Amino acid sequence: MSNTFINSQWRPRALLACHLLAALLLLSWLWQPTRDLWNGFDLWLFQLLNDPVHAAGLWAKVWAIGSMRPVDLGVGVVMLAVMLKADLVFQGHQVRRALFAFLTALLALLLLRVGFAELVKVMGWQRPSASLVVEGSARLTELFPDWEERWDMKDSASRSFPGDHASVLLIWALFMSFFARNWRLLLVWAIAVIGMLPRLVAGAHWGSDAFVGGVFLSLLALAWSCYTPFGYRASEWLERMTLPLTSRLAKLPLLGRMSIVSGR
């Protein structure tokens, strides 16, 4: 791949396709006949994942740990490490620009999320999470109260749609999918799926919070950051703005060897 591996041109067909796919996905959740299918899927998935939690065994402990706030940070570190490791997905000289382009996609996601949240509120699409609705659901915070007090586990939400956590994981996986191949692509999606599972097992989110709301936001953010010059120009600007800092850091013994610093 060349230095211009990030798209620098408008791609109207791909941009339109992302918007159409996102709109169809959201409409399938809003139209009652297909909404019934989504509701059935939501309940099936939640019961499949949450019912074993009642035993409070290894399954419950694994996902209780996964639901802790610090683990979210750990997943973010893993995602960052995969992106910044030279020659894993990106060549050394591409790492910094790829990171800046992804940060641009995250910014687009944030802006879209703010606007979509207002639309969800106005239209009355919001709903409580599965753990607050399904009678008899297993609550990780009740099974492990000491862990909850110390580590702040997430197993419920009064406003669960869309899945913010899932949207970040999904846009990262979709962005990386442009470049990752073979086992690296499987690695990317394994990280994304594993990162989403704790919220689904605990019932903090319904499946469609992630697979409708999260995908909807991710597709739109990806479209505007990757199929327009926005991502390219923003990453180019960030490259210029950070050049004085990275030039100084490149002279340091250890940091200077990192591709994110050295640019090679």
N, C-alpha and C positions, 0 to 999 in steps of 0.2 A: 504493500500500500504506500502511496505517496504522502507527502506532507499535507496535501489537500484531501485526505481521506474523509474529512467531515464535509458534508454537502454545503456548497457555497451558492447554489442556485435555487430559484423557485421550482418546485416540482408539483404543479397544480393537480395532476391526476392522483398522485399518492396522497396529497393533502386532502383532496375531496374524498378519496376512498376511506381514509381514517375517520373523517367526520361522518360519512354515511354508516360505516360499521359501528361507530360509537352511538349514533342516533338510533339505529336498529336495535342495538343491544338494550339501550335505555327504554325504548318503546316496548320491547318484549317484556320488560318488567312492569310497565305501566298499563299495558293492555290486559284486561281482566282474564281472558282465556289463557294467555301465556303466563300471566302473573300467577295463576293457579299452579302452573307447572313449576315455576320458580319457588313458590311457597312449599310445594311438596318436596322439591329438591332440598330446600333449606332445612326442613324438619328432618328429612332422612339423613342428611349429612351431619346435622347436629347430634342426633341420637346415635349414629354410628360412632362418632368421635367421643361424645360425652358420656355415654352409658358406662364404658369401662372405668371411668373416673370414680364411680361410686365405690369401687373396691378399695380405693386409696392405696393401691399397690404401686408397682414400678411405673406403670402407665401414667398414673396421676402425678407421681413425683416428678417424672420427666417434664411433663407439661406445666406443672406448677413452677418449676425452675424456669422453663421457657417463657412463662408469663411475667417474670420479674422484670422491672424496668431496666436494671443494669444489663440484662441479656439483650435487650433491644440495642443498646450501645455496642455490645459485643458483635452482634450480627452486622451492624454498620461498619465496624472495624474489619470484619471478614470481607464484606463487599468492597471496601476501599482497598484492601490488600490485593484482592483479585484484579482490581482495575489498575493498580499501581505497579504490580509485579511485571517488570519488563519481560517481553517475549512470551508471556503467558497468553494474553489476548491481544495486547498492543505491542508493537515494536517500541524500543526504548525512546526513540525520538518522537513517538506519537503519544506517549503517556500523558504528558502535561496538557496537551491540547484536548485529549479525550476527556480528562478530568474536568477541564473548564467547560467543555461542551455539555457534559452531564450535569454540571452545576447550573448551566443555563436551562436545561430541561427541568431540573428541580424548581427553578424559579418560575418557569411557565406553569408547572404543576401547582405551585403555591397560589399563584394568581388565579388560576382557574378554580381551585378549591374554594377560595374566598367567595368568588362569584356564584359557584354552584351551591355552596352552603346557603346562601341567601335565597336562591331559587327553590331549594328543597324546603326551606322554612316557609316561604310564601305559598308554595303549592301543597303543603301538608303531606309531604312524602316521608317525613322523618318517622322513626319508630324505635322502640327500645330493643336491646339486644336479646338474643335467644335465652340467655340465662335468667332474664327477668320475666320472660313470657311463658316458657315451657314449664309446666308444673312438674315438680320432682327432679329438676335438673341438678346435676352435681356442681357445687360451687367450690372452686379451689380455695377461695379465701376462707371458707368455713371448714374445709378439711385440714388446712394448714394455717391456722390463725397466727401462729408465731412467725411463720415466714412472711405472712401478709404485713404484719406489724413492722417487720424489719426491712423488707425488700419491696413493698408496694406492688403487689401482684394485680394484674389487670384481668378481670373475668366478667365485667359487666359495663354497660354504657347506656345511659338514658337516650342518647342520640347515636345510633350505630351506623346510619347510612350517610354517606358512603364510607367504605373502609379506608381511612387515611393511611394507616400502617401498611395495608396491602398495596395501596396505590404507589407508595414509594418503592416497595420491593418490586412491583410489576414494571414500573418505568425503568428501573435499573436493569432488570432482566431483559426487557424489550430493547433498550439501548445497547446493551452488551451483545444481544443476539445479532445485531448488524455485523459484528466483527468476530465473535467467538465461533469456532468450528469444532466438530467431532466431540471428544470427551469434554472439552472446555465448555461447549454449549450445554451439555448435560450438567456440568458442575454449576454453571450460572443458574439454571432453572431449579436444580436441587436446593441451592441456597435460598432462592426466592420462595419455593414451596415450604421448606422447613421453617423459614422465617414467618410465614403466614399461619402455619398450623396452630401455634399456641393460642391465638385469639379465637380460632374456630373450635378447638377442643374445649376451651374454657367457656365458650358461649358469649364472649365479649362482642362478637360479630356473627351475623348470619353469613352463609356462604355467598349469597347474592350481594352482600355488602362489598365483598371483595371482587366477585366475578362479574358483577354488573357495575356497581359504583366505582370500584377501584380500576377496573379495566377501562371504563368510560373516561375517567379523568386522565389515565395514562395515555390512552390513544390520542386524545386531544393535545395534551402537552407534548407528546412525541411528535405529532404532526407539525406543530408550530416551531419546535426547536430543531427538528431534523429535516423537514421537507420545505423549509424556507431558509433564507440566508441568516436568520436570527442567531442560530446556534454557532454558525461559523464566525459571524462578525463579533458576537459577544465573547467567544473564546479567544478571538484575535485581540480584542481590546484587553481582556484579562491577561493575555500573554505580555502585552506591552506594559501594562500597569505593574505587573509583578517582576518584570525583567531586572530592575535594579536589585531587588531582594534576592532573586534566585542566582544572579551573577555573583553576589557576595557569598551566599551559602555554598556555591559550587567550589569555592576555594577551601572549604573546610574538609578535613581528612575523611570523615565518614559520610556526612551528608552529601558531599560532592560526588559520591559514587551513585547516588540514587537518581534514577531517570527523571523523576518528578522535579529534581533540582537541576541536574546537568543538562537535561533536554536531549540526551542521547542514550 
